C-alpha cells in the first residue's frame, strides 16, 4: 500500500472504491484504506453493527460481504466529500448464499479520511423486508 499524503480524498476516490466493491476486488479496496482502518458493518451485535479493526480484520469483513452475498452489487452511486469526511449513497442488491433471500435496499457509507486514504467506513442500510427472487 502506498500512502499519498499530498493528494486529498475527493469524489474520484469514492467512485473508485465503489467500482472495486462491484468488481469484488479486495486488493483495490485495501489499497485505499489506512493501516489502522476500521469498518463498521451494517449488522452485528454492537451499537455500530460489527466492527472490524486493522487491515487484516477489515479485509476479512469486506470479503464476508461477498461470501454472504456472492452476487452483491452496489448500484446508482452518488458521492460527496467535505473536508475529511465523505458519503456514498447507493442501492445494495444481493442474494444471500445461505437461503436464497434477495435483499434490495438503499444504503449509505459514511467515511472518515486521513492521509489521502479511508480510515473509517461506517455502513448503514435500510431495514427492508426480503424481496422475491428475480
C-alpha positions as CSV (number, residue, x, y, z in Angstrom):
1,X,0.0,0.0,0.0
2,X,1.3,3.4,-0.8
3,X,0.2,6.5,1.1
4,X,-0.2,9.6,-0.9
5,X,-0.4,12.4,1.7
6,X,-0.2,15.2,-0.9
7,X,-3.5,14.2,-2.6
8,X,-6.7,14.9,-0.7
9,X,-9.5,12.5,-0.9
10,X,-12.1,13.6,-3.5
11,X,-15.2,12.1,-5.1
12,X,-13.0,10.2,-7.6
13,X,-11.6,8.1,-4.7
14,X,-15.1,7.2,-3.6
15,X,-16.1,6.3,-7.2
16,X,-13.0,4.1,-7.5
17,X,-13.8,2.5,-4.1
18,X,-17.4,1.8,-5.2
19,X,-16.2,0.3,-8.5
20,X,-13.8,-2.0,-6.6
21,X,-16.7,-3.2,-4.5
22,X,-18.7,-4.1,-7.6
23,X,-15.7,-6.0,-9.1
24,X,-15.3,-7.8,-5.7
25,X,-11.6,-6.6,-5.8
26,X,-10.3,-6.9,-2.3
27,X,-6.8,-5.7,-3.2
28,X,-8.1,-2.5,-4.8
29,X,-10.3,-1.8,-1.7
30,X,-7.5,-2.3,0.7
31,X,-5.2,-0.1,-1.3
32,X,-7.5,2.8,-0.4
33,X,-7.6,2.0,3.4
34,X,-5.2,3.2,6.1
35,X,-3.1,0.7,8.0
36,X,-5.3,1.2,11.2
37,X,-8.6,1.3,9.3
38,X,-12.0,0.5,10.8
39,X,-15.1,-0.9,9.2
40,X,-18.5,-0.8,10.9
41,X,-20.7,-3.3,9.1
42,X,-24.4,-2.9,8.5
43,X,-25.3,-5.6,11.1
44,X,-23.9,-7.1,14.2
45,X,-24.1,-7.3,17.9
46,X,-22.9,-3.8,18.8
47,X,-24.4,-0.3,18.5
48,X,-22.5,0.3,15.3
49,X,-23.0,-3.2,13.9
50,X,-20.0,-5.5,13.8
51,X,-16.7,-3.6,13.9
52,X,-13.6,-4.8,12.1
53,X,-10.4,-3.0,13.2
54,X,-7.0,-3.1,11.4
55,X,-6.1,-4.2,7.9
56,X,-6.5,-8.0,8.4
57,X,-9.9,-7.7,10.1
58,X,-11.2,-5.1,7.7
59,X,-10.1,-7.3,4.8
60,X,-12.0,-10.2,6.3
61,X,-15.1,-8.1,6.9
62,X,-15.1,-6.8,3.3
63,X,-14.8,-10.4,2.0
64,X,-17.5,-11.6,4.3
65,X,-20.0,-9.3,2.4
66,X,-19.2,-11.2,-0.8
67,X,-19.4,-14.6,0.9
68,X,-22.8,-13.7,2.3
69,X,-24.0,-12.2,-1.0
70,X,-22.0,-13.7,-3.8
71,X,-23.8,-11.6,-6.4
72,X,-23.6,-8.4,-4.3
73,X,-23.8,-5.1,-6.3
74,X,-23.8,-1.5,-5.2
75,X,-25.7,0.5,-7.8
76,X,-26.7,4.1,-8.6
77,X,-23.9,5.5,-6.5
78,X,-23.8,9.2,-5.5
79,X,-20.8,10.5,-3.6
80,X,-19.7,13.7,-1.9
81,X,-16.7,14.8,0.1
82,X,-16.5,17.6,2.6
83,X,-13.0,18.0,4.1
84,X,-12.0,14.9,6.0
85,X,-15.4,13.2,5.7
86,X,-17.4,11.8,2.8
87,X,-20.6,9.9,2.0
88,X,-21.6,7.4,-0.7
89,X,-25.3,6.5,-1.2
90,X,-26.3,3.6,-3.4
91,X,-28.8,0.7,-3.9
92,X,-27.5,-2.6,-2.5
93,X,-28.7,-5.7,-4.3
94,X,-27.7,-9.2,-3.4
95,X,-28.9,-12.8,-2.9
96,X,-27.9,-14.3,0.5
97,X,-25.9,-17.5,-0.1
98,X,-27.3,-19.3,2.9
99,X,-31.0,-19.2,2.0
100,X,-31.5,-17.5,-1.4
101,X,-33.2,-14.5,0.2
102,X,-32.8,-11.4,-2.0
103,X,-32.1,-8.0,-0.5
104,X,-32.6,-4.7,-2.2
105,X,-32.3,-1.5,-0.2
106,X,-30.8,2.0,-0.2
107,X,-27.7,2.4,1.9
108,X,-25.0,4.9,2.7
109,X,-21.4,4.7,3.8
110,X,-20.0,7.5,5.9
111,X,-16.3,7.8,5.6
112,X,-13.5,9.4,7.6
113,X,-10.3,10.2,5.7
114,X,-6.7,10.5,6.8
115,X,-3.5,10.9,4.8
116,X,-5.4,10.6,1.5
117,X,-7.0,7.3,2.4
118,X,-10.1,5.9,4.1
119,X,-9.6,5.5,7.8
120,X,-13.2,4.6,8.7
121,X,-16.0,3.1,6.6
122,X,-19.3,3.1,8.5
123,X,-22.1,1.4,6.6
124,X,-25.8,1.9,7.0
125,X,-28.6,0.1,5.1
126,X,-32.4,0.4,5.2
127,X,-34.0,-2.5,7.0
128,X,-36.4,-3.6,4.3
129,X,-38.2,-7.0,4.0
130,X,-36.5,-9.5,1.7
131,X,-37.6,-9.3,-2.0
132,X,-39.0,-12.0,-4.2
133,X,-36.4,-13.7,-6.4
134,X,-35.9,-12.1,-9.8
